[in-house]
């Protein structure tokens, strides 16, 4: 089958965007594994499907599959690319959109449109610190704990102080003194796959620079180390604001570039950042 696609990224967090409004594709998991392979496929941190929504309040539906074939609830960088894609392909003329995701209805708004690069602001909703939204295995945690703040997680012979929050998907934030000394690819998967997290978790390593800036490196569940993570940036900001480490408007510096994250009067996380269109093409999937 011949599949047309757009390659797009948000601060280097790259995606294969596919118009699946007619829902002619199947086996999305296997498709993601093949297309995301950087040697034998197109190469990406995930595939994003544009579909129609059956919900009255939603304009479209977004589904995202990781390189390992798993489906993610949401993706902050991906939804900025999603809104940009809709405009490039004349699928909507609305700047303010409501998109159905597995994490609920998410509202991106194009602030500045350009064919190759747009600036998109997204209302990511309220952070959720509940153990249920983090899919915590309560059999191995103190029954009196209702959230993971400054929780000591022991892995092998080392203890990591983690802070858990869901910003559409589960995250743990770990504060460090020197980000350059952190081996993300070594520590990240051990935390992601720890039995405490029944469905795995994303991991952010955060170094507070000052009250307005945080440097962050990310290990994404199902994708590995990525150049940026929108939900991870929001998770880091949410925890840091809740713990009075930073102001309510903070710049999150990721390896791929900065995102501006703020928390409004309703405690919703607002993310502003770029979406970039790289190229488009088509690929035969049958012989892969």
Buried (B, 14 or more C-beta within 10 A) or exposed (E): EEBEBBBBBBBBBBBBBBBBEEEEBEEBBEBBBBBBBEEEBBBBBBBBBBBBBEEEEBBBBBBBBBBBBBBBBBBBBBBBBBBBBBBBEEBEEEBEBBBBBBBEBBBBBBEEBBEEEBBBBBBBBBBBBEBEBBBBBEEEEEEEEEBBBEBEBEEEEEEBBBBBBBBBBBBBBBBBEEBEEBEBEEBBBBBBEBEBBEEBBBBBBBBBBEEEBBBBBBBBBBBBBBBBBBBBBBBBBBBBBBEEBBBBBBBBBBBBBBBBBBBEEEEBBBBBBBBBBEEEEEBEBEEE
